[in-house]
Amino acid sequence: MKIAVIGAGMIGVSIAAEAASRGADVTLIDKNSPGSGTSSLSYGWVNSNNKYPKDYFELNRAGVDAHYRLAGAGADWFAPTGHVEFATDPSHATELVRRLDRLGELGYEAEKITPGCAQGLVPDLRIPTNVDFAALFPREAHCYPNLYIRHRLRQSRGHKFTLLSGVEAVHLTGKGSGAVVGLSDGSTILADHVISAAGRWTNSIAAVAGLGPVMTEYREPGDVTVGYLAVTNPLTTDVTRLVTSPDLNVRPAGGGRLMLQALDLDATAAAGAAPGTTSALAREFISRLQTLLHNTENASISELGVGRRAMPADGQSIIGTVPSVPWLYLVATHSGVTLAPLLGTGVVAEVFGEPEPLFDKFRPARLLDSPHPASPPAPRRPGEQ
């Protein structure tokens, strides 16, 4: 079986590695280089914390489980250190209690803890005296996308696997039961199955296959497709897990650095227009960090970018073959980091004729065959990202 996978982010390399391990002849195509797209600037939170509806929650919970299976006894790309969240205003506190109750009913590991316990888990955390409780999500994790991609590319070695970087799929034409993939360098690939894992560029792949759009496109600063991510210089502050707070989300970024996210600041985020590392925005990130954590007096921003979300038109995942073009399988999701290992095994199983029931509610036909709903709202409050 010959399989062409378009897009070498976390999802694409997962599919390519799994297909190659099952004996397929795999060609992985990326218009730039592996991990250079959406995966290159991601908060990397592995979770099913605030996912709706229940089918999407269960899909993401299975994604968390798949990370643990793949990582086994340990992996440099996976940090299963848990997640702590606290609230300072009544509306956030009420929402957090309701979320903990819902997650408990669903059997998801989540518990209310004291502020003292939270500070024991994150020793340098500053929690205001008016906070009555915090939440612990012990099985949640963070992932280092580039290390994950490296791991999956290593797994592909020794199999029938070819990586084509710097070329773009510009034509998709059916031939027999398969397809011809025309590339921007003038070459072609004959494949039994074409799997698009192109993320936010999925509409372009759909278009060259003669299909309509299925993704939300960037339209204006602050919309749902964009958000700032900042990375600090190396610090001595003691933070080993994800922290969600009213004004700032923080996770380790490797080598003592921290990755920062502030959802309310995303209102000014514009694609391709990141402010500088000494800008007013950068200074605001540092101010919030120093309010949240001890031992950050010498903090500075070393990287400040605008992350781009791969957002299907209805906010849910897209997973499945296109009925009118049965050789084409579309995969696109905002939960790419969480779902990558699950999509690797599940998509390949379906291509080999083994249906995955978890994917049944997320088939692309729902967006190809009906008018699109309004774009999902941009996340602005803790837990919404």
Phi, psi and omega per residue, in radians:
M1 nan 2.301 3.103
K2 -1.841 2.212 -3.083
I3 -2.209 2.264 3.013
A4 -1.856 2.201 3.108
V5 -1.957 2.192 -3.115
I6 -1.819 2.037 -3.135
G7 1.916 2.055 -3.079
A8 -1.943 0.775 2.938
G9 -1.511 -2.856 -3.088
M10 -1.032 -0.696 -3.118
I11 -1.252 -0.817 -3.099
G12 -1.071 -0.762 -3.137
V13 -1.213 -0.522 3.080
S14 -1.131 -0.802 3.126
I15 -1.122 -0.789 -3.122
A16 -1.069 -0.774 -3.119
A17 -1.123 -0.746 -3.137
E18 -1.187 -0.729 3.131
A19 -1.121 -0.730 3.124
A20 -1.115 -0.677 -3.131
S21 -1.163 -0.393 3.106
R22 -1.620 0.158 3.021
G23 1.681 0.043 3.113
A24 -1.284 2.700 3.027
D25 -1.607 1.852 -2.924
V26 -1.905 2.328 2.950
T27 -2.062 2.107 3.132
L28 -1.807 2.174 -2.996
I29 -2.051 2.291 3.048
D30 -2.471 2.356 -3.085
K31 -1.249 -0.261 3.046
N32 -2.122 -1.880 3.086
S33 -2.457 2.817 -3.098
P34 -0.969 2.308 3.083
G35 1.365 0.166 -3.065
S36 -1.563 -0.108 -3.115
G37 -1.661 -2.282 -3.099
T38 -1.014 -0.626 -3.124
S39 -1.091 -0.397 -3.059
S40 -1.274 -0.328 -3.110
L41 -2.459 1.446 -3.070
S42 -2.385 2.517 3.085
Y43 -1.178 -0.428 2.979
G44 1.275 0.488 -3.103
W45 -1.468 2.116 3.121
V46 -1.713 1.944 -2.994
N47 -2.918 2.910 2.896
S48 -2.312 0.722 -2.893
N49 -1.202 -0.867 -3.031
N50 -2.300 0.842 -3.034
K51 -1.701 2.261 3.101
Y52 -2.285 2.652 -0.160
P53 -1.296 -2.914 -3.041
K54 -1.058 -0.640 3.128
D55 -1.065 -0.666 3.125
Y56 -1.263 -0.642 3.050
F57 -1.029 -0.849 -3.107
E58 -1.131 -0.646 3.091
L59 -1.054 -0.809 -3.126
N60 -1.236 -0.610 3.070
R61 -1.079 -0.722 3.076
A62 -1.114 -0.567 3.079
G63 -1.133 -0.727 3.075
V64 -1.043 -0.817 3.133
D65 -1.037 -0.678 -3.129
A66 -1.133 -0.630 3.058
H67 -1.060 -0.809 -3.140
Y68 -1.080 -0.702 3.121
R69 -1.126 -0.783 -3.096
L70 -1.182 -0.693 -3.108
A71 -1.240 -0.501 3.125
G72 1.046 -2.297 -3.083
A73 -1.315 -0.183 3.133
G74 2.848 2.548 3.128
A75 -2.672 2.477 -3.077
D76 -1.241 -0.281 -3.108
W77 -1.586 -0.136 -2.975
F78 -2.198 2.219 -3.127
A79 -2.125 1.577 -3.088
P80 -1.482 1.063 -3.025
T81 -1.744 -0.023 3.090
G82 1.562 -3.134 -2.994
H83 -2.532 2.301 3.090
V84 -2.030 2.355 3.104
E85 -2.322 2.466 3.014
F86 -2.434 2.748 -3.097
A87 -2.136 2.602 3.077
T88 -2.042 -0.365 3.120
D89 -1.842 2.667 -3.035
P90 -1.028 -0.667 -3.092
S91 -1.178 -0.718 3.091
H92 -1.162 -0.729 3.141
A93 -1.074 -0.742 3.118
T94 -1.109 -0.759 3.118
E95 -1.100 -0.697 -3.116
L96 -1.149 -0.707 3.087
V97 -1.097 -0.770 3.128
R98 -1.096 -0.678 3.128
R99 -1.154 -0.733 3.097
L100 -1.079 -0.715 3.118
D101 -1.106 -0.799 3.141
R102 -1.080 -0.806 -3.108
L103 -1.130 -0.627 3.081
G104 -1.106 -0.728 3.096
E105 -1.105 -0.532 3.141
L106 -1.503 -0.042 3.125
G107 1.375 0.386 3.134
Y108 -1.599 2.404 -3.078
E109 -1.226 1.910 -3.120
A110 -2.783 2.368 -3.089
E111 -2.585 2.652 3.038
K112 -1.453 2.324 3.126
I113 -2.274 2.871 3.118
T114 -1.363 2.757 3.036
P115 -1.003 -0.620 3.108
G116 -1.114 -0.698 3.084
C117 -1.117 -0.728 3.117
A118 -1.058 -0.722 3.126
Q119 -1.233 -0.456 3.019
G120 -1.188 -0.609 3.124
L121 -1.353 -0.557 3.115
V122 -2.228 1.504 -2.937
P123 -0.988 -0.536 -3.103
D124 -1.672 0.223 -3.126
L125 -1.304 2.305 3.034
R126 -1.715 1.976 3.109
I127 -1.951 2.176 -3.133
P128 -1.021 2.655 -3.072
T129 -1.183 -0.306 -3.133
N130 -1.498 0.037 3.130
V131 -1.474 2.183 -3.083
D132 -1.590 -0.458 -3.077
F133 -2.746 2.909 2.997
A134 -2.312 3.002 3.111
A135 -2.076 2.450 3.077
L136 -2.074 2.251 3.059
F137 -2.053 1.519 -2.892
P138 -1.193 -0.389 -3.054
R139 -1.700 -0.097 3.091
E140 -1.255 2.805 -2.979
A141 -2.603 3.019 2.912
H142 -2.188 2.726 -3.014
C143 -2.224 2.544 3.039
Y144 -1.766 1.729 -2.974
P145 -0.962 -0.750 -3.092
N146 -1.171 -0.620 3.073
L147 -1.198 -0.648 3.068
Y148 -1.078 -0.815 -3.128
I149 -1.076 -0.742 3.078
R150 -1.019 -0.761 3.138
H151 -1.051 -0.785 -3.104
R152 -1.228 -0.594 3.069
L153 -1.151 -0.664 3.063
R154 -1.070 -0.712 3.128
Q155 -1.078 -0.485 -3.088
S156 -1.356 -0.347 -3.130
R157 -1.132 2.530 -3.117
G158 1.524 -0.073 3.072
H159 -1.945 3.132 3.069
K160 -1.375 1.545 -2.998
F161 -2.478 2.264 3.093
T162 -2.253 2.276 3.065
L163 -1.832 2.151 3.079
L164 -1.965 1.883 3.122
S165 -1.809 2.614 3.087
G166 1.377 0.265 3.077
V167 -2.257 2.636 -3.045
E168 -2.123 2.485 3.026
A169 -1.326 2.022 -3.073
V170 -1.982 -0.226 3.081
H171 -2.486 2.407 3.010
L172 -2.295 2.024 -3.062
T173 -2.300 2.265 3.103
G174 -1.145 2.486 3.074
K175 -2.561 1.965 -3.032
G176 1.082 -2.273 3.097
S177 -1.600 -0.009 -3.127
G178 -2.082 -2.557 -3.069
A179 -2.660 2.783 2.980
V180 -1.862 2.210 3.090
V181 -1.759 2.000 3.085
G182 -1.606 2.257 -3.065
L183 -1.824 2.798 -3.062
S184 -1.170 -0.285 3.090
D185 -1.562 0.095 3.109
G186 1.618 -0.157 3.126
S187 -1.459 2.919 3.122
T188 -2.330 2.731 3.078
I189 -2.261 2.308 3.037
L190 -1.673 2.192 -3.076
A191 -2.343 2.568 3.007
D192 -1.327 -0.590 3.131
H193 -2.421 2.443 3.005
V194 -2.003 2.163 -3.134
I195 -1.992 2.032 3.103
S196 -1.575 2.039 3.009
A197 -2.132 0.794 -2.988
A198 -1.512 0.060 3.052
G199 1.028 -2.196 -3.055
R200 -1.230 -0.150 3.062
W201 -1.670 0.228 -3.092
T202 -1.039 -0.629 3.127
N203 -1.045 -0.607 3.114
S204 -1.167 -0.713 3.113
I205 -1.174 -0.740 3.098
A206 -1.047 -0.695 -3.101
A207 -1.128 -0.732 -3.119
V208 -1.269 -0.237 3.030
A209 -1.657 0.084 3.109
G210 1.441 0.388 -3.093
L211 -1.949 2.838 3.104
G212 -1.461 3.069 -3.097
P213 -1.274 2.622 3.094
V214 -2.260 -0.103 -3.061
M215 -1.969 2.684 2.971
T216 -1.365 2.206 3.127
E217 -1.654 2.669 3.032
Y218 -1.096 2.292 -3.131
R219 -2.124 -0.688 -3.045
E220 -2.765 2.766 3.115
P221 -0.945 2.404 3.081
G222 1.489 0.027 3.139
D223 -1.345 3.134 -2.972
V224 -1.163 -0.259 -3.050
T225 -1.529 -0.090 -3.030
V226 -2.313 2.658 3.074
G227 -2.930 2.566 -3.137
Y228 -1.352 2.543 2.935
L229 -2.365 2.288 3.136
A230 -2.092 2.590 3.084
V231 -2.197 2.341 -3.109
T232 -1.544 3.001 2.902
N233 -1.223 2.914 3.091
P234 -1.083 2.346 -3.078
L235 -2.257 2.838 3.096
T236 -1.694 0.000 -3.130
T237 -1.056 2.480 -2.998
D238 -1.614 1.570 3.109
V239 -2.368 2.034 -3.135
T240 -2.048 -0.001 -3.073
R241 -2.416 2.985 3.070
L242 -1.183 2.460 3.049
V243 -2.267 2.233 3.028
T244 -1.992 2.170 3.137
S245 -2.305 2.989 -3.067
P246 -1.020 -0.600 -3.027
D247 -1.952 -0.212 -3.051
L248 -2.746 2.400 2.974
N249 -1.889 2.426 -3.038
V250 -2.381 2.481 2.939
R251 -2.569 2.740 3.052
P252 -1.063 2.515 3.112
A253 -2.084 0.166 3.120
G254 1.643 2.461 3.074
G255 1.109 0.498 -3.133
G256 1.484 -0.087 3.114
R257 -1.406 2.818 3.087
L258 -2.189 2.511 2.986
M259 -1.747 2.337 -3.048
L260 -2.087 2.520 3.109
Q261 -2.499 2.347 3.096
A262 -2.371 1.805 -2.947
L263 -1.104 -0.601 -3.125
D264 -1.196 -0.511 3.118
L265 -1.240 -0.324 -3.111
D266 -1.131 -0.188 -3.119
A267 -1.036 -0.385 3.137
T268 -1.837 0.022 -3.079
A269 -1.138 2.285 3.130
A270 -2.231 2.370 -3.122
A271 -1.009 2.260 3.067
G272 1.259 0.308 -3.076
A273 -2.438 1.053 -3.133
A274 -1.335 2.338 3.042
P275 -1.130 2.889 -3.134
G276 -1.292 2.932 -3.085
T277 -1.329 -0.098 3.027
T278 -2.031 0.256 -3.100
S279 -1.250 3.007 3.070
A280 -1.055 -0.630 3.102
L281 -1.123 -0.785 3.111
A282 -1.044 -0.734 3.123
R283 -1.129 -0.607 3.089
E284 -1.152 -0.726 3.069
F285 -1.017 -0.788 -3.124
I286 -1.134 -0.730 3.118
S287 -1.027 -0.782 3.140
R288 -1.179 -0.658 3.115
L289 -1.098 -0.770 -3.125
Q290 -1.192 -0.456 3.029
T291 -1.265 -0.552 -3.050
L292 -1.516 -0.620 -2.972
L293 -2.284 2.425 2.960
H294 -1.216 2.886 3.041
N295 1.044 0.689 3.086
T296 -2.161 0.336 -3.072
E297 -1.063 -0.546 -3.121
N298 -1.716 0.332 -3.085
A299 -1.231 2.516 3.003
S300 -2.533 2.863 3.120
I301 -1.653 2.148 3.105
S302 -1.722 -0.418 3.105
E303 -2.458 2.410 3.067
L304 -2.510 1.992 -3.071
G305 -2.348 2.968 3.061
V306 -1.853 1.922 3.064
G307 -1.281 2.580 -3.140
R308 -2.031 2.140 -3.118
R309 -1.536 2.393 2.980
A310 -1.504 1.781 -2.963
M311 -2.061 1.832 3.003
P312 -0.978 2.724 -2.972
A313 -1.029 -0.501 3.141
D314 -1.855 0.144 3.111
G315 1.455 -0.180 3.128
Q316 -1.649 3.039 -3.142
S317 -1.375 2.752 3.019
I318 -2.058 2.055 -3.078
I319 -2.545 1.924 3.042
G320 2.647 2.991 3.096
T321 -1.325 2.766 3.082
V322 -1.678 2.032 -3.046
P323 -0.927 -0.676 -3.112
S324 -1.377 -0.262 3.135
V325 -2.353 1.295 -2.930
P326 -1.120 -0.238 3.093
W327 -1.474 -0.110 -3.098
L328 -1.843 2.211 3.103
Y329 -2.034 2.158 -3.128
L330 -1.801 2.334 3.053
V331 -2.317 2.132 3.073
A332 -2.726 2.384 -3.083
T333 -2.822 2.583 3.001
H334 -1.275 -0.375 -3.096
S335 -1.679 0.702 -3.019
G336 -1.072 -0.697 -3.137
V337 -1.138 -0.834 3.140
T338 -1.115 -0.694 -2.971
L339 -1.598 -0.168 -2.985
A340 -0.914 -0.906 -3.132
P341 -1.115 -0.671 3.113
L342 -1.124 -0.760 3.122
L343 -1.145 -0.614 3.092
G344 -0.988 -0.915 -3.109
T345 -1.282 -0.740 -3.029
G346 -1.239 -0.748 3.130
V347 -1.127 -0.776 3.138
V348 -1.116 -0.698 3.093
A349 -1.026 -0.747 -3.129
E350 -1.162 -0.676 3.101
V351 -1.105 -0.542 3.092
F352 -1.508 0.155 3.040
G353 1.584 0.312 -3.110
E354 -2.011 1.710 -3.053
P355 -1.044 2.532 3.066
E356 -1.975 1.839 -3.077
P357 -1.027 -0.503 3.133
L358 -1.052 -0.393 -3.082
F359 -1.563 -0.122 -2.944
D360 -1.052 -0.563 -3.097
K361 -1.474 0.033 -2.982
F362 -2.154 0.431 -3.100
R363 -1.226 2.565 -3.071
P364 -1.182 -0.344 -3.096
A365 -1.003 -0.526 -3.101
R366 -1.099 -0.500 -3.137
L367 -1.690 -0.398 3.124
L368 -1.446 -0.447 -2.996
D369 -1.831 0.064 -3.094
S370 -2.611 2.810 3.097
P371 -1.055 2.546 -3.140
H372 -1.329 2.517 3.017
P373 -1.263 3.025 3.048
A374 -1.094 2.593 -3.138
S375 -1.010 2.506 3.090
P376 -1.046 2.632 3.117
P377 -1.208 2.633 3.098
A378 -1.230 2.433 3.109
P379 -1.230 2.289 -3.126
R380 -2.294 -0.224 -3.095
R381 -2.036 2.733 3.125
P382 -0.922 2.406 3.109
G383 1.515 -0.157 -3.065
E384 -1.496 -0.330 -3.038
Q385 -1.251 nan nan
